[in-house]
Each structure stands twice: as C-alpha cells, then as structure tokens.
Amino acid sequence: MTNDNPEASSQHDARVQVLTAEVRTLMVGSRQVTLSVARQLDEVRPYEIEPFGRVRVRARWPFAATELIEVIGSHDGQLAQSEVVLTRWVCAPYTSIPTGAHVSRLDAIAKQCRDHPPGRSCDQRIWFDPDEEELCNRWENLPLIVLAGLR
C-alpha cells in the first residue's frame, strides 16, 4: 500500500538538519568580555556611544517598556554601554491622572502629550517618544553580541 498524500508521509519522516549561525563575541585583548564585566561598564547617553552591537545585560524591563535595546560600544575611546527604552505613555491632562503615575491597566506612564494645549484632554491617547522610536529602529538592526559566561 502506497501513500500518495505527501503531507501524511512528511509527518512520519524524521531527520536531523544541521544549521549554522554566526555568533559574535566581544574581545578585549585575548579575553572575551563577560556579562558581569559588561554590567560594570560606564553607562552613557544613547547619542554619546558608537555601538558595536546589541547585548542583553538587564534581567528585567522597566515598567511600561514596550522595547528595550541595550548596546555595547565606544565612548571617547573607552568601552561603555547604553540603552534605549521605548516607553508607553498615556496622555493625562492635569485633571485626570497625576503626571508620572503608573497606569497599570494600560501598562503606561502618565504624561501630557504635545498634541494639545495644557489642561486639555485627548481621551488618554497612548503615545511613544519619537526620538526613542527612531533610535530603537536603528539599534534593532545592529548585530547581537553574545557575552561570555564565567568559568
């Protein structure tokens, strides 16, 4: 009995497929930079760093962060780190939610947007800082650098 249904036969065919990936590491001299060393680097403002690539140093994202991109790179010839946090803001005129309040049901931080005069409502519009968005878009295309673990 032959099975002419290609989907049925592919469900039962098992195989191992070898894939390759490029792994980037950061070396200082002959030593690979570890996660614990990266955590101790000076942190500089996002526009002050020439990033080598993305890293993951933080264990948790801050409240209302929809994206967090951390980089490691050069600042005035020294190894440094930086980050950009894309924060979700909810427009809060003076009469509704206090500025800076965490609005848990929206996972956002209250701040009045620039799109209306002070004290005017815009129905709690959700917005993001355009500078943060632009930097996130640029940094998300950087290569990922894998930091070494301790031996």
ROKE-154359 format. One record per residue (C-alpha): residue number from 1; residue in three letters; y, x, z. Coordinates in pm, whole numbers, plus 50000, padded with zeros to 5 digits. Example, Ala and Ser with C-alpha at 12.3 -4.5 7.8 and 13.67 -1.06 7.14 Angstrom:
BEGIN
<guro 1 'ALA' <49550 51230 50780>>,
<guro 2 'SER' <49894 51367 50714>>,
//
This chain:
BEGIN
<guro 1 'MET' <50000 50000 50000>>,
<guro 2 'THR' <50334 50145 49898>>,
<guro 3 'ASN' <50667 50054 50044>>,
<guro 4 'ASP' <50929 50009 49772>>,
<guro 5 'ASN' <51206 49947 50024>>,
<guro 6 'PRO' <51394 50280 50071>>,
<guro 7 'GLU' <51562 50158 50392>>,
<guro 8 'ALA' <51230 50087 50558>>,
<guro 9 'SER' <51084 50429 50481>>,
<guro 10 'SER' <51400 50618 50586>>,
<guro 11 'GLN' <51379 50462 50933>>,
<guro 12 'HIS' <51050 50641 50993>>,
<guro 13 'ASP' <51125 50978 50833>>,
<guro 14 'ALA' <51216 51236 51099>>,
<guro 15 'ARG' <51374 51570 51019>>,
<guro 16 'VAL' <51595 51837 51168>>,
<guro 17 'GLN' <51913 51916 50984>>,
<guro 18 'VAL' <52096 52244 51051>>,
<guro 19 'LEU' <52474 52219 51053>>,
<guro 20 'THR' <52725 52496 51103>>,
<guro 21 'ALA' <53064 52481 51266>>,
<guro 22 'GLU' <53343 52726 51319>>,
<guro 23 'VAL' <53416 52796 51686>>,
<guro 24 'ARG' <53748 52964 51762>>,
<guro 25 'THR' <53793 53165 52078>>,
<guro 26 'LEU' <54099 53343 52215>>,
<guro 27 'MET' <54057 53713 52283>>,
<guro 28 'VAL' <54287 53941 52482>>,
<guro 29 'GLY' <54174 54292 52404>>,
<guro 30 'SER' <53796 54273 52408>>,
<guro 31 'ARG' <53778 53988 52661>>,
<guro 32 'GLN' <53760 53618 52588>>,
<guro 33 'VAL' <54019 53402 52769>>,
<guro 34 'THR' <53853 53172 53022>>,
<guro 35 'LEU' <53951 52823 53130>>,
<guro 36 'SER' <54053 52950 53475>>,
<guro 37 'VAL' <54283 53212 53319>>,
<guro 38 'ALA' <54437 52955 53084>>,
<guro 39 'ARG' <54518 52731 53382>>,
<guro 40 'GLN' <54718 53014 53539>>,
<guro 41 'LEU' <54937 53085 53236>>,
<guro 42 'ASP' <55307 53006 53248>>,
<guro 43 'GLU' <55383 52663 53107>>,
<guro 44 'VAL' <55675 52643 52867>>,
<guro 45 'ARG' <55854 52356 52694>>,
<guro 46 'PRO' <55683 52239 52374>>,
<guro 47 'TYR' <55958 52366 52143>>,
<guro 48 'GLU' <55952 52715 52301>>,
<guro 49 'ILE' <55595 52805 52205>>,
<guro 50 'GLU' <55437 52934 51886>>,
<guro 51 'PRO' <55095 52767 51924>>,
<guro 52 'PHE' <54773 52944 51827>>,
<guro 53 'GLY' <54570 52625 51867>>,
<guro 54 'ARG' <54474 52328 52082>>,
<guro 55 'VAL' <54290 52366 52414>>,
<guro 56 'ARG' <54169 52130 52686>>,
<guro 57 'VAL' <54288 52250 53027>>,
<guro 58 'ARG' <54370 51931 53219>>,
<guro 59 'ALA' <54096 51734 53385>>,
<guro 60 'ARG' <54285 51401 53376>>,
<guro 61 'TRP' <54556 51246 53166>>,
<guro 62 'PRO' <54873 51125 53339>>,
<guro 63 'PHE' <54938 50752 53381>>,
<guro 64 'ALA' <55050 50575 53062>>,
<guro 65 'ALA' <54947 50867 52839>>,
<guro 66 'THR' <54802 50748 52510>>,
<guro 67 'GLU' <54757 51102 52382>>,
<guro 68 'LEU' <54773 51445 52542>>,
<guro 69 'ILE' <54767 51762 52334>>,
<guro 70 'GLU' <54764 52098 52507>>,
<guro 71 'VAL' <54821 52426 52325>>,
<guro 72 'ILE' <54800 52793 52399>>,
<guro 73 'GLY' <55021 53038 52219>>,
<guro 74 'SER' <55301 53291 52231>>,
<guro 75 'HIS' <55632 53261 52412>>,
<guro 76 'ASP' <55860 53566 52388>>,
<guro 77 'GLY' <55553 53782 52316>>,
<guro 78 'GLN' <55364 53656 52620>>,
<guro 79 'LEU' <55059 53430 52633>>,
<guro 80 'ALA' <55165 53082 52753>>,
<guro 81 'GLN' <55059 52720 52748>>,
<guro 82 'SER' <55236 52396 52670>>,
<guro 83 'GLU' <55159 52029 52628>>,
<guro 84 'VAL' <55295 51713 52478>>,
<guro 85 'VAL' <55214 51379 52636>>,
<guro 86 'LEU' <55260 51067 52427>>,
<guro 87 'THR' <55369 50821 52694>>,
<guro 88 'ARG' <55361 50444 52655>>,
<guro 89 'TRP' <55693 50295 52769>>,
<guro 90 'VAL' <55771 49929 52825>>,
<guro 91 'CYS' <56130 49823 52778>>,
<guro 92 'ALA' <56256 49695 53112>>,
<guro 93 'PRO' <56612 49570 53139>>,
<guro 94 'TYR' <56779 49610 53476>>,
<guro 95 'THR' <56687 49260 53589>>,
<guro 96 'SER' <56308 49265 53538>>,
<guro 97 'ILE' <56114 49582 53627>>,
<guro 98 'PRO' <56268 49881 53807>>,
<guro 99 'THR' <56306 50189 53583>>,
<guro 100 'GLY' <56020 50434 53637>>,
<guro 101 'ALA' <55783 50170 53773>>,
<guro 102 'HIS' <55420 50189 53663>>,
<guro 103 'VAL' <55328 49865 53489>>,
<guro 104 'SER' <54951 49863 53533>>,
<guro 105 'ARG' <54879 49552 53327>>,
<guro 106 'LEU' <55039 49728 53027>>,
<guro 107 'ASP' <54943 50085 53125>>,
<guro 108 'ALA' <55306 50180 53068>>,
<guro 109 'ILE' <55610 50316 53249>>,
<guro 110 'ALA' <55926 50105 53263>>,
<guro 111 'LYS' <56231 50241 53085>>,
<guro 112 'GLN' <56500 50071 52883>>,
<guro 113 'CYS' <56471 50136 52508>>,
<guro 114 'ARG' <56763 50244 52292>>,
<guro 115 'ASP' <56743 49942 52060>>,
<guro 116 'HIS' <56967 49707 52258>>,
<guro 117 'PRO' <57276 49716 52482>>,
<guro 118 'PRO' <57221 49789 52854>>,
<guro 119 'GLY' <57103 49490 53055>>,
<guro 120 'ARG' <56978 49300 52750>>,
<guro 121 'SER' <56614 49205 52720>>,
<guro 122 'CYS' <56385 49286 52431>>,
<guro 123 'ASP' <56083 49099 52570>>,
<guro 124 'GLN' <55919 49405 52726>>,
<guro 125 'ARG' <55862 49582 52395>>,
<guro 126 'ILE' <55616 49874 52406>>,
<guro 127 'TRP' <55753 50194 52253>>,
<guro 128 'PHE' <55693 50568 52226>>,
<guro 129 'ASP' <55939 50856 52221>>,
<guro 130 'PRO' <55987 50957 51854>>,
<guro 131 'ASP' <56008 51330 51942>>,
<guro 132 'GLU' <55677 51313 52131>>,
<guro 133 'GLU' <55515 51129 51838>>,
<guro 134 'GLU' <55635 51387 51586>>,
<guro 135 'LEU' <55508 51679 51795>>,
<guro 136 'CYS' <55172 51507 51857>>,
<guro 137 'ASN' <55131 51459 51483>>,
<guro 138 'ARG' <55196 51830 51419>>,
<guro 139 'TRP' <54984 51965 51702>>,
<guro 140 'GLU' <54680 51744 51640>>,
<guro 141 'ASN' <54623 51938 51315>>,
<guro 142 'LEU' <54604 52274 51494>>,
<guro 143 'PRO' <54258 52431 51526>>,
<guro 144 'LEU' <54068 52378 51851>>,
<guro 145 'ILE' <54022 52691 52063>>,
<guro 146 'VAL' <53715 52692 52289>>,
<guro 147 'LEU' <53783 52866 52620>>,
<guro 148 'ALA' <53508 53075 52776>>,
<guro 149 'GLY' <53336 52981 53100>>,
<guro 150 'LEU' <53289 53212 53397>>,
<guro 151 'ARG' <52986 53440 53402>>,
//
